């Protein structure tokens, strides 16, 4: 696992949630989802949950959601 805060090791499914609202987690089917750590539920936009994603897509979306959250701005993705 990387030593970066909030990093994701895609091989093991390990997640560091330190200082991150949105975390990427591997699903049983080998796909990935984005969990909103404030609710414990999958993050969603327009009623569609961010689930069954490719690893790189999940990471990119979570990074953008966390950037917006850290800057206190509304994400265009939600």
PEURNOR-V270566 format. One record per helix or strand. SS is the DSSP state (H for helix, E for strand). FROM is the first residue (numbers start at 1). TO is the last residue. If there is no record, write none. Layout:
# PEURNOR-V270566
ss->SS from->FROM to->TO
ss->SS from->FROM to->TO
This chain:
# PEURNOR-V270566
ss->E from->8 to->9
ss->E from->14 to->15
ss->E from->22 to->26
ss->E from->32 to->36
ss->E from->41 to->42
ss->E from->44 to->45
ss->E from->48 to->49
ss->E from->53 to->53
ss->H from->55 to->71
